[in-house]
Amino acid sequence: MSGQLFRIPVNPDGSAGTLMRIETSVPLNRPDGLRTVGPQTLIQAEAQGRVTELTVKGNRAEVRVLQEGLTAASGVTVVGSTAFVLIERAKAVAVPYRPQ
């Protein structure tokens, strides 16, 4: 199940529903760090070397590539309009980020 995204809906009684796979508009490449940046939006570092924004609507996620060419990206956090991406497990790179 590597490189896939799932959601678990909540049933009306509060119990967990059935595991649902979220289809992505672009394949995910070794996803690692994942953070929420809005009610339906996630930002993700991919160890393959990119940072992406995922906008989830139901069982589908639109993927927007924010930057590529980042060596071993493993974590990301957003501060204001900047995404700080951990690369090579030791350095941070600032990537401009404007939610759509």
Secondary structure as a PSIPRED ss2 file (coil, helix, strand):
# PSIPRED VFORMAT (PSIPRED V4.0)

   1 M C   1.000  0.000  0.000
   2 S C   1.000  0.000  0.000
   3 G C   1.000  0.000  0.000
   4 Q C   1.000  0.000  0.000
   5 L E   0.000  0.000  1.000
   6 F E   0.000  0.000  1.000
   7 R E   0.000  0.000  1.000
   8 I C   1.000  0.000  0.000
   9 P C   1.000  0.000  0.000
  10 V E   0.000  0.000  1.000
  11 N C   1.000  0.000  0.000
  12 P C   1.000  0.000  0.000
  13 D C   1.000  0.000  0.000
  14 G C   1.000  0.000  0.000
  15 S C   1.000  0.000  0.000
  16 A E   0.000  0.000  1.000
  17 G C   1.000  0.000  0.000
  18 T C   1.000  0.000  0.000
  19 L C   1.000  0.000  0.000
  20 M E   0.000  0.000  1.000
  21 R E   0.000  0.000  1.000
  22 I E   0.000  0.000  1.000
  23 E E   0.000  0.000  1.000
  24 T E   0.000  0.000  1.000
  25 S C   1.000  0.000  0.000
  26 V C   1.000  0.000  0.000
  27 P C   1.000  0.000  0.000
  28 L C   1.000  0.000  0.000
  29 N C   1.000  0.000  0.000
  30 R C   1.000  0.000  0.000
  31 P E   0.000  0.000  1.000
  32 D E   0.000  0.000  1.000
  33 G E   0.000  0.000  1.000
  34 L E   0.000  0.000  1.000
  35 R E   0.000  0.000  1.000
  36 T E   0.000  0.000  1.000
  37 V E   0.000  0.000  1.000
  38 G E   0.000  0.000  1.000
  39 P C   1.000  0.000  0.000
  40 Q C   1.000  0.000  0.000
  41 T E   0.000  0.000  1.000
  42 L E   0.000  0.000  1.000
  43 I E   0.000  0.000  1.000
  44 Q E   0.000  0.000  1.000
  45 A E   0.000  0.000  1.000
  46 E E   0.000  0.000  1.000
  47 A C   1.000  0.000  0.000
  48 Q C   1.000  0.000  0.000
  49 G C   1.000  0.000  0.000
  50 R E   0.000  0.000  1.000
  51 V E   0.000  0.000  1.000
  52 T E   0.000  0.000  1.000
  53 E E   0.000  0.000  1.000
  54 L E   0.000  0.000  1.000
  55 T E   0.000  0.000  1.000
  56 V E   0.000  0.000  1.000
  57 K E   0.000  0.000  1.000
  58 G C   1.000  0.000  0.000
  59 N C   1.000  0.000  0.000
  60 R E   0.000  0.000  1.000
  61 A E   0.000  0.000  1.000
  62 E E   0.000  0.000  1.000
  63 V E   0.000  0.000  1.000
  64 R E   0.000  0.000  1.000
  65 V E   0.000  0.000  1.000
  66 L E   0.000  0.000  1.000
  67 Q E   0.000  0.000  1.000
  68 E E   0.000  0.000  1.000
  69 G C   1.000  0.000  0.000
  70 L C   1.000  0.000  0.000
  71 T C   1.000  0.000  0.000
  72 A C   1.000  0.000  0.000
  73 A C   1.000  0.000  0.000
  74 S C   1.000  0.000  0.000
  75 G E   0.000  0.000  1.000
  76 V E   0.000  0.000  1.000
  77 T E   0.000  0.000  1.000
  78 V E   0.000  0.000  1.000
  79 V E   0.000  0.000  1.000
  80 G C   1.000  0.000  0.000
  81 S C   1.000  0.000  0.000
  82 T E   0.000  0.000  1.000
  83 A E   0.000  0.000  1.000
  84 F E   0.000  0.000  1.000
  85 V E   0.000  0.000  1.000
  86 L E   0.000  0.000  1.000
  87 I E   0.000  0.000  1.000
  88 E C   1.000  0.000  0.000
  89 R C   1.000  0.000  0.000
  90 A C   1.000  0.000  0.000
  91 K E   0.000  0.000  1.000
  92 A E   0.000  0.000  1.000
  93 V E   0.000  0.000  1.000
  94 A E   0.000  0.000  1.000
  95 V E   0.000  0.000  1.000
  96 P E   0.000  0.000  1.000
  97 Y C   1.000  0.000  0.000
  98 R C   1.000  0.000  0.000
  99 P C   1.000  0.000  0.000
 100 Q C   1.000  0.000  0.000
